[in-house]
Amino acid sequence: MADSRSNIAAWEKRDDERRDLPSLVEKLGGDLAKLFDQKLALLRIEVKEEVDEYVRGSILMLAGGIVAAIGFALANIALAFAVSTLFVNTAFSQPAKYALGFVITGVAYLVIGGTVVLLAKNRLAKQALVPKRTVRELEKDKQWLQREL
């Protein structure tokens, strides 16, 4: 009998706890704070991932630009000598022959370097600035709150 009385008292205590509005509001506030902390953590992770991707893309663009510049300089010199030998029987002076070689090589490497930069730019353009997972989660939370309230 004492055991059944303690069970009844426990049930009454639980009913009182369920009906205690301030404790429910406090629990809701704690749950909402926890939810926003989780959403903020997700946002931080997504922003970090996006920044990392932009840094990697920028490094690729920089590397492509450096390689294009080095290639541009070396190939200009080599092509200038090659082109000058092609014009041996022309009336151009030796400096004019070198100039023609530099112009041809310069145009070729500008095209190659520009292509590398455009490819990297297009890759970065595909990256969205909006953190998709965080937005999706916040929309779910908004819908849930609307249903509950």
N, C-alpha and C positions, 0 to 999 in steps of 0.2 A: 504494500500500500504506500509506503514511503517512497518507493521507486516510482510509482505512477504519479504521485504528487510532484516529485522533482521533474518528471517529464512535462507535466502540465505547466509548471512554473517556467520551464525552459521555453515552451511554445509561446506562452504569454509574453515572455521577455523578447522573443524574436518578433512577435507581432508589434510590440511597442517600438522595437528598433526599426521595423519596416515603416511604421507610421510616423516616425520622427522626421519631420520635414527638414529641419536644419541639418541633420546628419546626412540626409539624402542630397541636399544642395551642396553640402561640403564635399561629399563623395563625387558628385557630378563635377564640381569645380576641380577637384584633384584629377579626375579622369580627363577632363578637357585640357588641363595643363600638361598632363602626360601625352595626350594626343598631339598638342601643338609642339611639344618638345620633339616627338618622333618626326613630325612633318618638317620641322626646322632641321633636324639631323639629315633627313632625306634630301632636303634642298641643298644643304652644305655639300653633301656627297655629289649630287648632280652638278652643282656649279664647279666643284673641283674637277670633275671629269671633263666638263666642257672646256675649262681653262687649260687643262693638260692637253686636250686635243688641239686647241689653238696654238699652244706653245710648240707642240710637235710639228704642226703644219708650218708655223713660222720658221722653225729651224730647217725644215725641208726647203722652204723658199729661199732662205739665206744660203743654204748649201748649194742649191741649184744656181743661185746667182754667182757664188764664188767660183764654182766649177765652170760656169759659162764665161766668166771674166778671165780665168786662167787660160781656158781653151781659146778664147778670143785672142788673147795676146800671143800665145805660142803659135797658133795656126796662122795668124796674120803674118808673122815673121816668115814662117815656112812657105806659105802661099805666095808671099811677095817675091821670094827668091824663085819659086817655081814659075810664077807668071812672068817674071822678068826674063827667064830663059826661053819662054815661048815667044817673046817679042824680040828676039835677037836680031832678026832681019828687018825690023821696022825702023822708022826714022825717029822713034821716041828716044828721049834721053834716058839714061839709067835711072835717075830719080823719078821720072814719069812712069817707068816700068814698075818700080817699087810701089809707087802710089796706087797704081791700078791693082796690084796684088793686095794691098791693104784694104782697098775699098771692097773688093770681091769677098775677101775673108771676113771683113767686118759685117757685111750684110748677112752672110751665112750664119755667123755665130750670134748675131742679134736675133735671128729667127729661132735658132735653137734655144737660146736663153729665154726668150719671150715665151716659147712654148712651155718650158719647164715652169716658169712663173705662173702662166695661165692655168696649167694643170693643177698646181698647188692651190691657187686661188679658188678654182672650181671645187676642189675637195673641201676647202674650208667653208665655202658658201653652202654646202649641203648640211653643215652643222647647224642645228637649231639653237637659238639663244634661250628659248623657253625650256625650262626643265620639265619635260613631258610627264615623267612619273609623278613628280610632286603635284603638278596641276591636276592630273587624273585622280590622285588620292584626295586632294582638297575638294574636287567636285563630288566624289563619293561621300565625303564627310558632310558637305553642304546638303546633299540629298538626304542623308541619314538624319541630320538635324531637322530638316524640314518635315520629314515623316514623324519624328519623335515629338516635335513641338506642335 
